[in-house]
Amino acid sequence: MLKEYHDSAIAIERIHFPKTDRVADPKKQEVCHHLRGEGHLLVTAPHAVRYGTSKKPQPSAETTGAIAFLLHETCHCHILALRKFYGGDPEQDASCIFKEKMAEIIAEESICLVLNIGTLPAISPYDAEVSVIVPGKQKKAESIIKHSCQNLGDIIIDGAKSFSPNSVSGRALLNGAGAIEFSLKKSFRVPRQNPSGFNGLMAALIDFVHNYGLDI
């Protein structure tokens, strides 16, 4: 029987990742959650709250921040998640506070792999898309992902995708770490809509982190 994480995710989302259009000043407020962990894996959630410009804020990637928190609690990995809307987009801007913080963590904690949690459009035929670039350990990473995700829904694993240099995954590669991007459809990652799917997703991510992420 799957362990249940959906109630915890709902509570974490409500407490730590409020949805607001109020713009925070990064010089006065901490706009990122950084929780230090063990090992050499960093989980990122750059769209955990609203992002984009103050005139045109974009909706958050709901529960991606909660997923990062739960991975920290269960696997003790490092995490970095956006917690305040600051008027920028970590996945698009050439320079931003989120990627600057990520670069610091990669250097200070000798991070070898960044696991980036993002979204997949509703029109996608898949529940999840996993893009993998792990120099030197590509086959190992893809093999463990396939094993960890074997009980999930429709999922595609792409080992040939390239990341934009301005994206979080692309910047992780430029900073010397491997990058794995989990893009998740909303219907698959939101616990209120699909608690059993969410619990299965968490089980797969935890299995991957335990079997690969903390052993690098």
Residue, then its C-alpha position, 0 to 999 in steps of 0.5 A: m500500500l502506498k504511503e499517503y503524502h497528499d494531506s501533507a502536500i496540501a498543508i505545505e502548499r498553504i503555509h509555505f507557498p501562498k499565491t499572491d500578486r503582491v511583489a516582494d523586494p528581494k533586497k528586503q525579503e528572502v524570496c527563495h526557500h533553501l533547505r540544506g540536506e545531505g548528499h550531492l543532489l539538489v531539488t529545485a522548484p522555480h515556479a512554486v509560486r507566481y512568477g513573471t512580471s508584475k503587470k502579467p503574473q503567471p500562475s504557479a506550478e501548483t504543489t511543485g514546492a510541496i514536492a520539494f519539501l516532501l523530498h527534503e523531509t523523506c530523503h534529506c536532500h537539498i532543496l531550493a524553491l521559489r517562495k515569493f513572487y518577485g517580478g521575474d521568471p527563473e526559467q527565462d531570465a538570463s540573470c535572476i536571484f534564483k539561479e544565482k542562489m542555485a549556483e552558490i549551492i552547487a559550489e558550496e555543497s558540491i552538487c552533482l545533480v539538479l532535479n528540477i520539478g516543473t509543469l507539463p501542458a494539459i494537452s500533452p498525451y503524457d502524465a509526465e515527461v522526464s528530460v535527462i542530461v547527466p554527463g558520465k552517468q546518463k545510462k545509469a540515470e535513465s535506467i533508474i528513472k525507468h525503474s522508479c517510474q514503472n508504476l506511474g501513468d503515461i511517462i516519456i523519458d527523453g535523453a536527447k533534449s537540450f536545455s536553454p542556457n537561461s533555464v534552471s536545468g541549463r544553468a545547472l549544466l553550465n555550473g557543472a552539475g547534471a540535470i534531470e527535469f521532471s515536467l508534470k501534468k497538473s492533473f497528475r501532481v495536484p493532490r486534491q484532484n488526484p490523491s492516488g496519482f500524487n502519492g504514486l508520484m511521490a513514491a517514484l521520486i523518493d525511490f529515485v532519490h534513494n537509489y540514485g540521487l544520494d549515491i553520487 
